[in-house]
Amino acid sequence: MEVSSQERVIATLKEKYEDEILHVETPYNFLTITLKKEKIVEIIRFLYESPDLRFQYLTSLGGIHYPELKQIAVFYQLHNLYSNERLRLKIYLPEENPVTETITSIFAGANWLERETYDFYGVIFEGHPNLKRVLNVEDMIIFPMRKEYPLEDQTRDDKNDDMFGR
Amino acid sequence: MQTVANTSGVSMGEKPPGIEGAGFFATSLEKVVGMARKNSIWPLPFATSCCGIEFMATMGAHYDLARFGSERLSFSPRQADLLMVMGTIAKKMGPVLRQVYEQMAEPRWVLSVGACACSGGIFDTYSVLQGIDRIIPVDVYVPGCPPRPEQIIDGVMKIQHLVETESLRRRESPEYKAMLNKYGIE
């Protein structure tokens, strides 16, 4: 995305949601805006409906665990297919109670992505029509992509030396 | 053009031990049944990944499992004799595999092909079953990542040996039932 159009997006967003923006950066020339968590759905809807921005395609949505911050981030990657512009939004939720609102009312495709984020990070998306595990076994009791859980299968006892990370 | 009589290259299956005379051959029923079963095993391929590709080569003309009487794949577990598990079994796939095994009629054998099916292989991770012998009994393990078709054939021949020599009453034995009970199957 060109710098001029990045600035246009930032300016349009600041016009209305100045107070919600925490941080703006462009890693690898990918405009990334960190927002407060409260109005995320409203902002995504604004980005969708605004005739200037038209971010009407959800590329991806997922979680990131920051154990040192004790926070779980949820990121949204939006795409303007008219002008081929991309945008990443990021919100931070507390590790012990990661709750945010669903965006399935805007993007139906967010359904499985939010279920996946719940499955691996335990993020609760309020208002989701069917928030249950999508990839892992249903009786799993952990959220495996959180860093406090080890990657390896813990039921093995034949790989207990220092070579196998147990 | 010369014609060569093609009789010397054909080999027949070995005769079981017995008493032979003019026009008759006597042996025990068990040995005859074993020989018949051995050479008509219907495999059920349960292929989930790269070992399945090796299995396709095994079934192809070059390696040709038909030479062992196993060319007829059974895609219904109810008619299959041999369950060939080839590939990584995720924990979510575990109950499916178990159900397939339970649907097979006795006598049934299981061949575990490849490192993943045998032990989880390189996938030492929370989502992968660490060897199918955690949920179903296995008769023969074929190591390799993936094993070559020759190894798979070797595994099938080991199964053939088990099929040939197995006692007809083994499946009714208390040891066998106890073994199944250990897996929680009936």
Interface residues (C-beta under 8 A of the other chain):
Chain A: L135 N136 V137 I142 P144 Y149 P150 L151 E152 D153 Q154 T155 R156 K159 F164
Chain B: K91 K92 G120 D124 T125 Y126 S127 V128 Q130
